[in-house]
């Protein structure tokens, strides 16, 4: 399905809600270095574990493993500090900086599973200014795929989730956007395998631009 034909490109929205890692920045190398070292230290099968940690809060990822003697709060804090210290190779996705800069600041938010300090470190490394509105791991009681993060993001914009478009890259986030009642657009730039989804997909932001109409509604336009 081409961008021009797909549903997210044929509608306008009151607001955009962006996941961060894999959606506006590429932090996979840094995240997998830190999480890979942690998984090896716990005797986990790293190859099987790695796909399970993307898009979710660290405390949720660790808690779901039910490892004996492992405190998810303490371990996730250690991992966060290691990730803050390692932002080598963290970059913005192609076209993302210009795309975000073209949006009215009151009409978009970042909704990330990353803790606040890590989000700040990665946005800085990628050269993306901190937006007016951001939801981080500390702002919710339950992380993605629970929808509360996107519901909160829409609330901070003063909008209903049904009037927003969620930009995501992994299944936990896609499910969160769906459950929140928003339309979802899937960014595929960092995918090593094709993602199976019925949602609109977009490689990156190089060949699109945002349009703001007279009422402040946002839409995505294919440059092609």
C-alpha positions in Angstrom: 0.0 0.0 0.0 1.5 3.3 -1.0 1.5 6.3 1.2 -0.9 8.2 -1.0 -3.4 5.3 -0.8 -3.2 4.4 2.8 -5.7 5.5 5.4 -3.5 7.7 7.6 -2.6 9.8 4.6 -6.2 10.4 3.7 -7.3 11.9 7.1 -6.5 14.9 9.2 -5.9 14.9 12.9 -6.0 17.3 15.8 -2.8 16.0 17.2 0.2 13.6 16.6 1.5 11.3 19.4 5.0 10.0 18.7 6.8 7.0 20.4 10.5 7.8 20.6 12.9 4.9 20.2 12.6 3.4 16.7 9.9 6.0 15.7 11.7 9.3 15.7 15.2 8.2 16.7 17.3 5.1 16.1 18.7 3.9 19.4 18.7 0.2 18.7 22.5 -0.3 18.8 22.9 1.4 22.2 19.8 -0.3 23.7 20.9 -3.7 22.6 24.4 -3.2 23.9 23.2 -2.5 27.3 20.3 -5.0 27.4 22.4 -7.7 25.8 25.1 -7.3 28.5 22.4 -7.5 31.2 20.7 -10.6 29.6 24.0 -12.4 29.4 24.7 -11.6 33.1 21.4 -13.3 34.0 22.0 -16.3 31.9 19.3 -15.5 29.4 19.2 -16.6 25.8 20.1 -13.1 24.4 18.8 -13.8 20.9 15.4 -14.8 22.2 15.3 -12.1 24.8 16.2 -9.1 22.7 12.9 -8.8 20.7 10.9 -8.8 23.9 12.4 -5.6 25.4 11.7 -3.1 22.6 8.9 -0.6 23.2 8.3 -1.5 26.8 9.3 0.0 30.1 12.4 -1.7 31.6 10.6 -2.5 34.8 7.9 -4.2 32.9 10.3 -6.2 30.7 12.2 -7.4 33.8 9.1 -8.1 35.9 7.6 -10.3 33.3 10.6 -12.6 33.4 10.0 -13.5 37.0 13.6 -14.2 37.6 14.3 -15.5 41.1 16.1 -13.0 43.3 15.9 -10.2 40.8 14.3 -6.9 41.8 12.8 -5.3 38.7 12.9 -1.8 40.2 16.6 -2.0 41.2 17.6 -3.8 37.9 15.7 -1.4 35.7 17.4 1.6 37.5 20.9 0.1 36.8 20.0 -0.5 33.2 18.7 3.1 32.8 21.9 4.5 34.2 23.9 2.3 31.7 21.7 3.5 28.8 22.1 7.1 29.8 25.9 6.6 29.8 25.8 5.0 26.3 24.2 7.1 23.6 26.8 6.3 21.0 25.1 5.9 17.6 21.8 7.4 18.7 20.6 9.4 15.8 17.3 10.9 14.5 15.5 9.0 11.8 15.9 10.5 8.3 13.7 13.6 8.0 12.4 13.4 11.6 13.9 16.6 12.8 12.5 18.7 10.0 9.1 16.9 10.2 8.8 17.6 14.0 10.0 21.2 13.6 7.2 21.8 11.1 4.4 20.9 13.6 2.7 23.4 15.9 4.3 22.7 19.3 0.9 22.5 21.0 -0.3 19.8 18.6 2.2 17.0 19.2 3.8 15.0 22.1 6.3 12.3 22.6 4.9 9.2 24.4 7.8 7.0 25.4 8.4 4.0 27.6 11.8 5.4 28.4 12.4 7.1 31.8 12.6 10.9 31.7 16.4 11.2 32.1 17.0 8.6 29.4 14.6 10.3 27.0 16.4 13.6 27.6 19.8 12.0 26.9 18.7 10.3 23.7 16.8 13.3 22.3 19.9 15.4 23.0 22.2 12.9 21.3 19.8 12.7 18.3 19.6 16.5 18.0 15.8 16.6 18.6 14.6 19.5 20.8 12.5 18.5 23.8 8.9 19.0 22.9 6.4 21.1 24.9 4.6 17.8 25.9 6.2 14.5 26.8 5.0 11.4 28.6 7.7 9.1 30.0 7.8 5.9 32.0 7.4 7.6 35.3 4.1 9.2 34.2 2.1 5.9 34.1 1.4 3.0 36.5 1.3 0.4 33.7 3.4 0.7 30.5 2.7 -0.3 26.9 0.8 -2.2 25.6 -1.6 -0.7 28.2 -3.2 2.4 26.6 -2.9 4.8 29.5 0.3 6.5 28.1 -1.4 7.5 24.9 -4.6 8.5 26.7 -2.4 10.8 28.9 -0.6 12.1 25.9 -3.8 13.2 24.3 -5.0 14.7 27.5 -1.9 16.8 27.7 -2.7 18.2 24.3 -6.3 18.8 25.4 -7.5 16.2 22.9 -9.4 12.9 22.6 -7.2 10.0 21.5 -9.7 9.3 18.7 -8.7 12.7 17.2 -5.0 11.7 17.3 -2.6 9.8 15.1 -0.1 7.6 17.0 3.3 7.0 15.4 4.8 3.6 16.6 7.3 1.0 15.6 6.8 -2.1 17.7 3.8 -4.3 18.7 3.6 -3.2 22.3 3.2 0.4 21.2 0.9 -0.5 18.3 -1.4 -2.3 20.7 -1.3 0.6 23.2 -2.4 3.0 20.4 -5.1 0.7 19.2 -6.5 0.2 22.8 -6.4 4.0 23.3 -8.7 4.4 20.3 -6.3 6.3 18.1 -5.3 5.7 14.5 -1.8 4.2 14.2 1.0 4.7 11.7 3.9 2.2 11.8 7.4 3.5 11.2 9.5 0.7 9.7 13.0 2.2 9.5 14.6 0.1 12.2 12.8 -3.2 11.4 15.0 -6.0 10.5 12.0 -8.1 9.5 8.7 -7.0 7.8 6.1 -6.1 10.3 2.7 -7.7 9.9 0.2 -4.9 10.4 -3.0 -3.6 8.8 -2.0 -0.1 9.7 -0.4 2.5 7.4 3.4 2.0 7.3 6.1 4.5 6.5 9.9 3.9 6.2 10.9 7.3 7.6 10.1 11.0 7.2 12.3 11.8 4.2 9.6 11.7 1.5 6.7 13.2 3.4 5.8 16.5 5.0 3.2 17.7 7.4 0.3 20.0 6.4 -1.5 22.3 8.8 -4.9 23.5 7.6 -6.7 26.7 8.6 -8.3 25.1 11.6 -5.0 23.7 12.8 -5.7 20.1 11.8 -2.6 18.1 10.8 -2.2 15.7 7.9 0.7 13.9 6.3 1.4 14.5 2.6 3.5 12.3 0.4 6.1 14.3 -1.5 6.0 11.8 -4.3 
